[in-house]
């Protein structure tokens, strides 16, 4: 046994320890301790190197506008978390690259072009904040002097605690609601409204502007909004007429029609639907407005465009049931459409004619019974259904005729208690509805589905 232990210790010594630092490490000779280095710089080191790389091309090109973004990003990243930073926090190589990049920005000379010179001074104002973020107030003040009164972006001054600078930082970082709240608290409704607009809260935007009496600003802002938000804004500001004018100018007839319908101006809505090519909606809107002649004009156009055998259905679709009855050869359909048109006597006349025609053909009593009921001989039809024990067929025809109580009693005979109770209620007979509902057997309770055994649980079957 001792010999085996000694041999094992000797083998381990030859192999080296298993932490990756000896002969048992990686095949390329590098230990695991180098993985952190392989990932590259992080934190403030990465910020400094990113800035040095990003500022290079804009300096070479003399593009002052393009220099602002990397400088601003560097200042914000350096101040992130409220920690104080300095060049001494960096490794020697990174410190040299950052210092060189900052010096290259500092050495840019004035230019003759007025607009570019203004941008150059803004770069120097921003550079002043970069030096201040690094704790170098001397260079910061020097750069501020060279900026000659030009200011950096307001959000870079949020560290001062000034509310407007903090609001600017919120906007920069897309925290629009926080920015809006600050503007609102400090009496800047236009800016607060702009922030709420960026946050997608059009309702709040309009509310603030209207409360401060700035409805004209609402109108101007609304013109640049997407259609749905623009409608919401202008209506909230009481500018429905202006919204309508804009929609008409843009020929957005469907939106015009919806706006008229909201105002219950159905005739105008119908004309807008017609311009939008929505004939069916136009017909219904004309009907609601009482302009029947205009609705009929569109219905006739629909009939003319339909196949001959579809004319009756087109009339029926738009509630022209009497005309639909005139254009159909189906007696049952004619009977039903006449009833829907309120022509009860004419419908019964159709039923009597059909019953007479069927009688000459020696039809069975069950075939005659529905037409007897439709023709007005309900008692005779009920006797036939009773003799042939057909309460369901009786209930179906009586339901069609809206004879609710008789239909309910037929359904009770067929043991369809729930539907019978519903029909008694339609007939206004609540007492009978409650009585029949009490006869209905209780609904069977469904047992909850059993869950199968869990894999790996107690009920798992052992392997064979």
C-alpha positions as CSV (number, residue, x, y, z in Angstrom):
1,X,0.0,0.0,0.0
2,X,2.8,2.5,1.0
3,X,4.6,1.7,-2.3
4,X,1.4,2.7,-4.3
5,X,1.0,6.0,-2.4
6,X,4.7,6.9,-3.0
7,X,4.3,6.1,-6.7
8,X,1.2,8.2,-7.0
9,X,3.0,11.2,-5.4
10,X,5.9,10.8,-7.7
11,X,3.6,10.7,-10.7
12,X,1.8,13.9,-9.6
13,X,5.1,15.7,-9.2
14,X,6.1,14.7,-12.7
15,X,2.8,15.9,-14.1
16,X,2.7,19.1,-12.1
17,X,-0.3,20.5,-10.3
18,X,-3.7,20.6,-11.9
19,X,-4.3,24.3,-11.7
20,X,-3.0,25.0,-15.2
21,X,0.3,26.6,-14.1
22,X,2.6,23.6,-14.5
23,X,3.2,20.9,-17.0
24,X,-0.4,19.8,-16.7
25,X,-1.6,23.1,-18.0
26,X,-2.8,24.0,-21.5
27,X,-1.0,22.5,-24.5
28,X,0.1,25.9,-25.8
29,X,2.0,26.5,-22.6
30,X,-0.3,29.3,-21.4
31,X,-2.0,29.0,-18.1
32,X,-5.6,29.9,-17.2
33,X,-4.5,33.0,-15.5
34,X,-4.1,34.7,-18.9
35,X,-7.8,34.4,-19.8
36,X,-8.6,37.7,-18.3
37,X,-5.9,39.4,-20.3
38,X,-7.2,37.7,-23.5
39,X,-10.6,39.4,-23.0
40,X,-9.2,42.8,-23.5
41,X,-9.4,46.0,-21.3
42,X,-12.6,46.7,-19.4
43,X,-14.1,49.5,-17.4
44,X,-12.4,52.9,-17.6
45,X,-9.5,51.4,-19.5
46,X,-11.9,50.4,-22.3
47,X,-13.6,53.9,-22.2
48,X,-10.2,55.6,-22.7
49,X,-9.1,53.4,-25.6
50,X,-12.5,53.6,-27.3
51,X,-12.3,57.4,-27.2
52,X,-8.7,57.5,-28.5
53,X,-9.8,55.3,-31.5
54,X,-13.0,57.2,-32.2
55,X,-11.5,60.7,-32.1
56,X,-8.7,59.9,-34.5
57,X,-10.4,60.2,-37.9
58,X,-12.5,63.3,-37.1
59,X,-9.3,65.1,-36.1
60,X,-7.4,64.0,-39.2
61,X,-10.4,65.3,-41.3
62,X,-10.8,68.5,-39.3
63,X,-14.4,67.5,-38.8
64,X,-15.4,69.4,-35.6
65,X,-19.0,68.2,-35.7
66,X,-17.9,64.6,-35.8
67,X,-15.5,65.2,-32.8
68,X,-18.4,66.2,-30.5
69,X,-20.0,62.7,-30.2
70,X,-16.9,60.8,-29.0
71,X,-16.0,63.6,-26.6
72,X,-19.5,63.7,-25.2
73,X,-19.6,59.9,-24.8
74,X,-16.2,60.0,-23.1
75,X,-17.3,62.6,-20.6
76,X,-20.5,60.7,-19.8
77,X,-18.8,57.4,-19.4
78,X,-16.0,58.9,-17.2
79,X,-18.6,60.4,-14.9
80,X,-20.8,57.3,-14.8
81,X,-21.5,56.0,-11.4
82,X,-20.3,59.3,-9.7
83,X,-16.8,58.0,-9.3
84,X,-13.8,60.3,-9.6
85,X,-11.4,59.4,-12.4
86,X,-7.9,60.5,-13.4
87,X,-5.2,59.6,-15.8
88,X,-3.3,58.0,-13.0
89,X,-6.0,55.3,-12.9
90,X,-4.9,53.9,-16.2
91,X,-2.1,51.6,-17.2
92,X,0.9,53.3,-18.7
93,X,0.0,52.4,-22.4
94,X,-3.6,53.5,-22.1
95,X,-2.7,56.7,-20.3
96,X,-0.3,57.7,-23.1
97,X,-3.0,57.0,-25.8
98,X,-5.7,59.0,-24.0
99,X,-3.3,61.9,-23.1
100,X,-2.1,62.1,-26.7
101,X,-5.7,62.1,-28.1
102,X,-6.7,64.9,-25.8
103,X,-3.6,66.9,-26.7
104,X,-4.4,66.5,-30.4
105,X,-7.9,68.0,-29.8
106,X,-6.3,70.9,-27.8
107,X,-3.9,71.8,-30.6
108,X,-6.5,72.5,-33.3
109,X,-6.1,76.1,-34.4
110,X,-8.9,78.6,-35.2
111,X,-10.4,78.4,-38.7
112,X,-11.6,81.2,-41.0
113,X,-15.1,79.7,-41.7
114,X,-17.5,81.2,-39.1
115,X,-19.7,78.2,-38.8
116,X,-16.7,75.8,-38.4
117,X,-15.1,78.1,-35.9
118,X,-18.2,78.1,-33.8
119,X,-18.1,74.3,-33.9
120,X,-14.4,74.3,-33.0
121,X,-15.1,76.4,-29.9
122,X,-17.9,74.0,-28.9
123,X,-15.4,71.2,-29.2
124,X,-13.1,73.1,-26.8
125,X,-16.0,73.7,-24.4
126,X,-16.7,69.9,-24.5
127,X,-13.0,69.2,-24.0
128,X,-13.0,71.4,-20.9
129,X,-15.6,69.0,-19.4
130,X,-13.4,66.1,-20.4
131,X,-10.5,67.5,-18.4
132,X,-12.8,68.4,-15.6
133,X,-14.1,64.8,-15.5
134,X,-10.5,63.7,-15.2
135,X,-9.9,66.0,-12.2
136,X,-7.6,68.4,-14.2
137,X,-9.3,71.8,-13.4
138,X,-6.3,73.8,-14.7
139,X,-6.6,72.4,-18.2
140,X,-10.4,72.6,-18.0
141,X,-10.4,76.3,-17.3
142,X,-7.8,76.9,-20.1
143,X,-10.1,75.1,-22.6
144,X,-13.1,77.0,-21.3
145,X,-11.3,80.3,-22.0
146,X,-10.5,79.1,-25.5
147,X,-14.1,78.2,-26.1
148,X,-14.8,82.0,-25.8
149,X,-18.3,81.6,-24.2
150,X,-19.4,78.7,-26.3
151,X,-21.3,76.1,-24.1
152,X,-21.1,72.3,-24.2
153,X,-24.2,70.2,-24.6
154,X,-26.4,70.9,-21.6
155,X,-26.6,67.2,-20.5
156,X,-22.8,67.3,-19.9
157,X,-23.5,69.7,-17.0
158,X,-26.0,67.5,-15.2
159,X,-23.3,66.9,-12.5
160,X,-23.9,70.5,-11.4
161,X,-27.4,69.6,-10.2
162,X,-29.1,72.3,-12.3
163,X,-32.5,71.0,-13.1
164,X,-32.4,71.9,-16.8
165,X,-29.1,70.2,-17.3
166,X,-30.4,67.1,-15.5
167,X,-33.5,67.2,-17.8
168,X,-31.2,67.4,-20.8
169,X,-29.3,64.3,-19.6
170,X,-32.6,62.5,-19.2
171,X,-33.5,63.4,-22.8
172,X,-30.0,62.3,-24.0
173,X,-30.5,58.9,-22.3
174,X,-34.1,58.6,-23.6
175,X,-35.7,58.9,-20.1
176,X,-38.3,61.2,-21.6
177,X,-40.9,60.9,-18.8
178,X,-38.3,62.0,-16.2
179,X,-37.3,64.9,-18.4
180,X,-40.9,65.9,-18.9
181,X,-41.6,65.8,-15.2
182,X,-38.7,68.3,-14.6
183,X,-39.8,70.6,-17.3
184,X,-43.4,70.5,-16.0
185,X,-42.3,71.2,-12.4
186,X,-40.3,74.2,-13.6
187,X,-42.9,75.9,-15.8
188,X,-41.7,74.8,-19.2
189,X,-44.9,73.3,-20.7
190,X,-43.7,73.3,-24.3
191,X,-40.6,71.3,-23.4
192,X,-42.6,69.0,-21.2
193,X,-45.1,68.4,-24.0
194,X,-42.2,67.6,-26.4
195,X,-40.8,65.0,-24.0
196,X,-44.2,63.4,-23.5
197,X,-44.5,63.3,-27.3
198,X,-41.2,61.5,-27.6
199,X,-42.4,59.1,-24.8
200,X,-45.4,58.3,-27.0
201,X,-47.9,59.8,-24.5
202,X,-49.9,62.1,-26.8
203,X,-52.7,62.4,-24.3
204,X,-50.4,63.9,-21.6
205,X,-48.8,66.1,-24.2
206,X,-52.1,67.6,-25.2
207,X,-53.3,67.9,-21.6
208,X,-50.3,70.1,-20.6
209,X,-50.5,72.4,-23.6
210,X,-54.3,72.8,-23.4
211,X,-54.1,73.6,-19.7
212,X,-51.5,76.2,-20.3
213,X,-53.7,77.8,-23.1
214,X,-51.3,76.8,-25.9
215,X,-53.8,75.3,-28.3
216,X,-51.9,76.8,-31.3
217,X,-48.9,74.8,-30.2
218,X,-51.0,71.6,-30.1
219,X,-52.0,72.3,-33.7
220,X,-48.4,72.8,-34.9
221,X,-47.2,69.7,-33.0
222,X,-50.2,67.6,-34.3
223,X,-49.2,68.3,-38.0
224,X,-46.0,66.3,-37.5
225,X,-47.7,63.4,-35.7
226,X,-48.7,60.0,-37.1
227,X,-52.4,60.0,-38.2
228,X,-53.8,58.2,-35.2
229,X,-51.9,60.5,-32.7
230,X,-52.7,63.6,-34.7
231,X,-56.5,62.8,-34.5
232,X,-56.2,62.2,-30.7
233,X,-54.3,65.5,-30.2
234,X,-56.6,67.7,-32.3
235,X,-59.8,66.3,-30.9
236,X,-58.5,66.7,-27.3
237,X,-57.7,70.3,-28.1
238,X,-61.2,70.9,-29.5
239,X,-59.9,71.3,-33.1
240,X,-62.2,68.8,-34.8
241,X,-62.9,71.2,-37.7
242,X,-59.2,71.6,-38.4
243,X,-58.7,67.8,-38.2
244,X,-61.5,67.4,-40.7
245,X,-60.0,69.9,-43.1
246,X,-56.6,68.1,-42.9
247,X,-58.2,64.7,-43.6
248,X,-60.2,66.1,-46.6
249,X,-57.0,67.7,-48.0
250,X,-55.2,64.3,-47.7
251,X,-58.3,62.5,-49.2
252,X,-58.4,60.1,-46.2
253,X,-62.1,59.5,-46.7
254,X,-62.4,56.5,-44.3
255,X,-61.1,58.6,-41.5
256,X,-63.4,61.5,-42.5
257,X,-66.3,59.0,-42.4
258,X,-65.4,57.7,-39.0
259,X,-65.1,61.2,-37.7
260,X,-68.6,62.1,-39.0
261,X,-70.1,59.0,-37.5
262,X,-68.6,59.8,-34.2
263,X,-70.4,63.2,-34.4
264,X,-73.6,61.3,-35.5
265,X,-73.6,63.1,-38.9
266,X,-74.5,60.0,-40.8
267,X,-75.4,61.7,-44.1
268,X,-71.9,63.2,-44.4
269,X,-70.4,60.0,-43.2
270,X,-72.2,58.1,-46.0
271,X,-70.8,60.5,-48.6
272,X,-67.3,60.0,-47.2
273,X,-67.7,56.2,-47.2
274,X,-68.9,56.4,-50.8
275,X,-65.8,58.4,-51.8
276,X,-63.6,55.8,-50.0
277,X,-65.2,53.0,-52.1
278,X,-67.0,51.5,-49.1
279,X,-70.4,51.1,-50.6
280,X,-71.9,48.8,-48.0
281,X,-71.0,51.2,-45.2
282,X,-72.3,54.1,-47.2
283,X,-75.7,52.4,-47.7
284,X,-76.1,51.8,-44.0
285,X,-75.0,55.3,-43.1
286,X,-77.5,56.8,-45.6
287,X,-80.2,54.6,-44.0
288,X,-79.3,55.9,-40.6
289,X,-79.5,59.4,-41.8
290,X,-83.0,58.9,-43.3
291,X,-81.7,59.6,-46.8
292,X,-83.4,56.5,-48.2
293,X,-83.3,57.6,-51.8
294,X,-79.5,57.9,-51.7
295,X,-79.2,54.5,-50.1
296,X,-81.6,52.9,-52.7
297,X,-79.4,54.4,-55.4
298,X,-76.4,52.6,-54.1
299,X,-78.4,49.4,-53.5
300,X,-79.6,49.4,-57.1
301,X,-76.0,49.8,-58.3
302,X,-75.0,46.7,-56.2
303,X,-77.9,44.7,-57.7
304,X,-76.9,45.7,-61.3
305,X,-73.4,44.5,-60.6
306,X,-74.5,41.2,-59.2
307,X,-75.5,38.1,-61.1
308,X,-79.2,37.8,-61.8
309,X,-79.7,34.9,-59.4
310,X,-78.1,36.9,-56.6
311,X,-80.3,40.0,-56.9
312,X,-82.7,38.9,-54.2
313,X,-79.9,38.2,-51.7
314,X,-78.4,41.7,-52.4
315,X,-81.7,43.3,-51.6
316,X,-82.1,41.3,-48.4
317,X,-78.5,42.1,-47.3
318,X,-79.4,45.8,-47.2
319,X,-82.8,45.3,-45.6
320,X,-84.9,45.7,-48.8
321,X,-86.9,42.6,-47.9
322,X,-90.0,43.3,-49.9
323,X,-87.9,43.8,-53.1
324,X,-86.0,40.6,-52.2
325,X,-89.3,38.7,-51.9
326,X,-90.3,39.9,-55.4
327,X,-87.0,38.7,-57.0
328,X,-87.0,35.1,-55.5
329,X,-88.7,32.0,-56.8
330,X,-88.2,30.1,-53.5
331,X,-91.6,30.2,-51.6
332,X,-90.0,29.7,-48.2
333,X,-87.5,32.5,-48.7
334,X,-90.3,34.8,-50.1
335,X,-92.4,34.0,-47.0
336,X,-89.6,34.8,-44.6
337,X,-88.6,38.0,-46.3
338,X,-92.2,39.3,-46.4
339,X,-92.4,38.7,-42.7
340,X,-89.2,40.6,-42.2
341,X,-90.6,43.4,-44.2
342,X,-93.6,43.5,-41.9
343,X,-96.0,42.1,-44.6
344,X,-97.6,39.5,-42.5
345,X,-100.8,39.1,-44.6
346,X,-98.8,38.9,-47.8
347,X,-96.6,36.3,-46.2
348,X,-99.6,34.2,-45.2
349,X,-101.0,34.5,-48.7
350,X,-97.7,32.9,-50.0
351,X,-98.0,30.2,-47.4
352,X,-101.6,29.4,-48.4
353,X,-100.7,29.2,-52.1
354,X,-97.8,26.9,-51.3
355,X,-100.1,24.7,-49.1
356,X,-102.7,24.5,-51.8
357,X,-100.1,23.5,-54.4
358,X,-98.8,20.8,-52.0
359,X,-102.3,19.4,-51.3
360,X,-102.7,18.6,-55.0
361,X,-99.5,16.6,-54.9
362,X,-100.7,14.3,-52.1
363,X,-97.9,15.3,-49.7
364,X,-97.7,13.7,-46.2
365,X,-99.2,15.4,-43.2
366,X,-95.7,16.2,-41.7
367,X,-94.8,17.9,-45.0
368,X,-98.0,20.0,-44.9
369,X,-97.8,20.9,-41.2
370,X,-95.1,23.6,-41.4
371,X,-97.0,25.4,-44.2
372,X,-100.3,25.1,-42.3
373,X,-98.6,26.9,-39.4
374,X,-97.2,29.6,-41.7
375,X,-100.6,30.0,-43.3
376,X,-102.2,30.7,-39.9
377,X,-103.6,27.3,-39.0
378,X,-101.4,26.7,-36.0
379,X,-103.9,24.5,-34.2
380,X,-104.2,22.1,-37.2
381,X,-100.4,22.0,-37.5
382,X,-100.0,21.2,-33.8
383,X,-102.4,18.3,-34.0
384,X,-100.4,16.7,-36.8
385,X,-97.1,17.2,-34.9
386,X,-98.7,15.8,-31.8
387,X,-100.1,12.7,-33.6
388,X,-96.7,12.0,-35.1
389,X,-94.8,12.8,-31.9
390,X,-92.6,15.5,-33.5
391,X,-92.3,18.2,-30.9
392,X,-88.9,19.3,-32.1
393,X,-90.1,20.0,-35.7
394,X,-93.0,21.9,-34.2
395,X,-90.7,24.0,-32.0
396,X,-88.5,24.8,-35.0
397,X,-91.3,26.2,-37.1
398,X,-93.0,28.0,-34.2
399,X,-89.6,29.6,-33.4
400,X,-89.5,30.9,-37.0
401,X,-92.9,32.4,-36.5
402,X,-91.9,33.9,-33.1
403,X,-94.6,31.9,-31.3
404,X,-92.4,31.7,-28.3
405,X,-94.7,30.2,-25.7
406,X,-96.0,27.5,-28.0
407,X,-92.4,26.7,-29.1
408,X,-91.4,26.5,-25.4
409,X,-94.1,24.0,-24.6
410,X,-93.1,21.8,-27.5
411,X,-89.5,21.9,-26.3
412,X,-90.6,21.0,-22.8
413,X,-92.3,17.9,-24.3
414,X,-89.0,17.1,-26.1
415,X,-87.3,17.4,-22.7
416,X,-85.1,20.3,-23.8
417,X,-85.7,22.2,-20.6
418,X,-83.0,24.9,-20.9
419,X,-84.1,26.1,-24.3
420,X,-87.7,25.9,-23.3
421,X,-87.0,28.2,-20.3
422,X,-85.3,30.6,-22.6
423,X,-88.3,30.7,-24.9
424,X,-90.7,31.2,-22.0
425,X,-88.6,34.2,-21.0
426,X,-88.8,35.6,-24.5
427,X,-92.6,35.2,-24.2
428,X,-92.5,37.2,-20.9
429,X,-93.6,34.2,-18.9
430,X,-91.0,34.2,-16.1
431,X,-92.9,31.8,-13.8
432,X,-93.0,29.1,-16.4
433,X,-89.4,29.7,-17.3
434,X,-88.3,29.1,-13.7
435,X,-90.6,26.0,-13.4
436,X,-89.1,24.4,-16.5
437,X,-85.5,25.4,-15.6
438,X,-86.0,23.5,-12.3
439,X,-86.9,20.4,-14.2
440,X,-83.5,20.3,-16.0
441,X,-81.1,17.7,-14.6
442,X,-78.0,19.1,-13.1
443,X,-75.0,19.4,-15.4
444,X,-72.6,16.5,-14.8
445,X,-69.4,17.4,-13.0
446,X,-66.3,16.7,-15.0
447,X,-63.5,15.2,-13.1
448,X,-60.2,17.0,-13.3
449,X,-57.7,15.5,-15.7
450,X,-55.2,13.2,-14.0
451,X,-51.7,14.2,-14.4
452,X,-49.3,11.5,-15.4
453,X,-46.3,10.5,-13.3
454,X,-43.4,12.9,-13.4
455,X,-40.2,11.8,-15.0
456,X,-37.8,10.9,-12.3
457,X,-40.4,11.1,-9.6
458,X,-41.8,8.6,-7.2
459,X,-44.1,7.0,-9.7
460,X,-41.4,6.4,-12.3
461,X,-41.3,2.8,-13.3
462,X,-37.9,1.2,-12.8
463,X,-36.0,0.2,-15.8
464,X,-36.0,-3.5,-16.6
